[in-house]
C-alpha cells in the first residue's frame, strides 16, 4: 500500500511550480521592457 505524500512534499511541489511560473513571467516582462526601451531610444 502506498503512503500518501507528506505535507512537505506537497508544499515543495507547489513552491517549485509557483516559483517557476513567477520567474518565467518576471523574465518575460524584463525582456519586453528592455526591448521596448531599446525601440523607444532607437538603439
N, C-alpha and C positions, 0 to 999 in steps of 0.2 A: 504494500500500500504506500502510495506516495505521500510524503508530508507536504502540507500546504506551504507556499513561500512565506518567509518571515516578513514582518513589517519593514525591517531594514532593507531587504532586497527590493520590496515594492517601492520604498522611498528612493532608493538608489536608481531604480529604473525610471521613475518619474522625473527625478532631477536630471538624469542623463538625457532624456528625450527633451525636456524643457530647456535645458542648457544648450543643447544642440540647436534647437529652433531659435532660441534667443540670440545666440552668436551668429547664426546664419542670417537672420533678419538684420542684425546690427551691421554685419559686414556688407550686406546688400545696400543698406541705407548709406553707409560711408562711401561705397563706390558711386552711388547715384549723386551724392553731394559733391564729391571730388570731380566727377565728370561734368556736373552742372557748373561748378566754379570754373573749370577749365574752359568750357564753352563760353561762359559769361565774360571772362577776361581775354578770350581769343587766343589761348595758348595752342 
